[in-house]
């Protein structure tokens, strides 16, 4: 009986010593669970995971920070959240916690606000590419002019399909008319932005794509061989590989008037809150979590299992050789993308573009649409800054 009580005491004592970090995740895969398992295995401490959709996460963080109640210690979020760092209670990460020399250059841009790391990047990507069927096409198109010519020859056919409804797709078209301007510096009511809106809808109309077509709708048309080319993101690679196997071709987005079309790209970023950092015990656990998240062996295991691009250049160069044709192509296209800026303005662009595009589809002229979008971004920004 005495041994029994000693054993119970030992278990209770051990459990009480195990620390817990509140971990909020905006992503639906099980990487956060694997990170939690690795964290517990190496430290004996735990991550208490709560999952949100991306939109829910933004709202929850804003509300929690304002009420000063029930904040996470660590949050795993898209890199464009970092522009809201003042309003969601994020703490800069000490540079000595980050293995800067192993990071992809673009990873640094996705995780820094000014000269400070506002987060630790784990994975990169979320970029758009051009997909085609290699069994039918030996030399893929390289320009929108070629696609326009195909539409003139066969006007009833869908030569290329993309999501008209998703503003992330729309955002890439701005690079054709604002090639030298950072996305957060674009003035959306100028003439070039109006030309972007017109071109976007003209290409959709030429290819018989409805304004309600989502990325799922476009992808399905391509899989069913109803479209020759598809613009889609790295998130579609697994399902496209299942449908096309070794015949899946990946190349750069089409240029226009000699100007390359560049997708935005983002990162999946580990952030820490001020509350978590201020607690000495939690601060040490967070540091351990950050170091584990940068372990090359652990990162290699994750990207091989999930087909992600790591924030570590060394891991990518080792794991993504030309022999792995699909992921190598996805990685090369990532290197051609432009990281989403981490400014406050970006946090409101998506919603403003979506509302404006919806009004344009309902008949609002392009000039009024783009003025509406620009005014909406300014209004959103001022509202948050005033709170």
C-alpha positions, 0 to 999 in steps of 0.5 A, a space after each residue: 500500500 505504501 508503494 502505491 501511495 509513493 507511486 501516486 505521489 510521484 505521478 502527481 508530482 511529475 504532472 504538476 511539474 509539466 508546463 503547458 503552453 496555450 497554442 492557437 492554430 489557424 491551419 487545418 492540417 496536423 502539423 501542429 499536433 506533430 509539433 506538440 508531440 515533438 515538444 512533449 517528447 523533448 521537454 516533457 511539456 505540452 501544447 494545448 492546441 485550439 484550432 480556428 479558421 483563418 478568419 476566426 483566428 484574426 477576430 479571436 486575437 483582436 477580441 482577446 487582446 482588447 479584453 485582456 482575457 484568455 490570450 494564447 501564449 503562441 499562435 500559428 498564423 499566416 504571415 499577413 497577420 503580422 501587420 496587426 501585431 500592435 492590435 493582437 498583442 504580439 511580441 518580437 522574437 529575440 534574434 538569438 532564438 532564430 537561426 537566421 543563417 539557415 532561412 530562405 531570404 523570402 522567409 525573412 521578408 515574411 516574418 519581419 516587420 521593419 528590422 525585427 522578427 515578429 514571428 518565426 517562419 516554418 513553411 513557405 508558399 501559398 503561391 499561384 502557378 500555371 498547371 497543364 497536362 504534359 501528355 497533351 502539351 509539349 510547349 506550354 504557353 508563356 503569355 496572355 497574348 497567346 491565350 488571347 489568340 487561342 480564344 479568338 481561334 476557338 471562342 467557345 472553349 475554355 483555354 485557361 481557368 482560374 478562380 474569379 471569386 477568390 481575391 488572392 487570384 485577383 491580386 496576382 494580376 496587379 503585378 502586370 500593371 504595377 510591376 515595380 510596386 509593392 502590393 501594400 503600396 498600390 493605390 487602387 483607384 489609379 488608372 493602372 489598377 482600373 486596367 487590372 480590374 478590366 483585364 482580370 474580367 476580360 480574361 475570365 469572359 474570354 474563357 467563359 469563366 463565371 464570376 462565381 467560379 471558385 478555385 474548387 470550381 476551376 480545378 475541377 474543370 481542369 481535372 475533367 479536361 474541360 480547360 487546357 490550363 489552370 492557375 491554382 496554388 500549391 495547396 492544389 498540388 496533391 489533388 492534381 498529382 492524383 489526377 494527372 500523375 507524372 503528366 502534371 506540368 507546372 510552369 510560370 504564370 503568363 506574362 503580359 506585354 513582356 511583364 512577368 506575372 508574379 504571385 504573392 506568397 506567404 508563410 506559416 508563422 509561429 508568433 508569441 504573445 506579450 503575455 506568454 513572453 512576460 511569464 518567465 517559465 513560459 518564456 523558457 518553454 517558448 524558446 524551446 519550442 522555437 528551437 525544436 521548430 528549427 531542427 533540420 531533421 524534424 523539418 525534413 520529416 515534416 516537409 517530406 510528409 506534407 509536401 511543404 516548402 520549408 523556411 530553411 534553405 538548407 532543408 529545401 536544397 537537400 529535400 527538393 532535388 530535380 528528381 522530385 519533379 513536382 515539388 522541385 517545380 513548386 519550389 522554383 515557382 515559389 522563388 519567383 513569387 513576391 512575399 506578402 508585405 507585413 504592413 497593416 494595410 495588407 490586413 484589409 486589402 482582401 476584404 476590400 477587394 472582395 467587396 469591390 469585385 462583388 459590386 463590380 460584378 453587380 454592375 458598378 463601373 470600374 472607376 467607381 469600384 476602385 475608388 470604393 476599394 481604396 476608400 474602404 481600405 483607408 476606413 478599415 485602417 483608421 478604424 483599427 488604429 483608433 481603437 
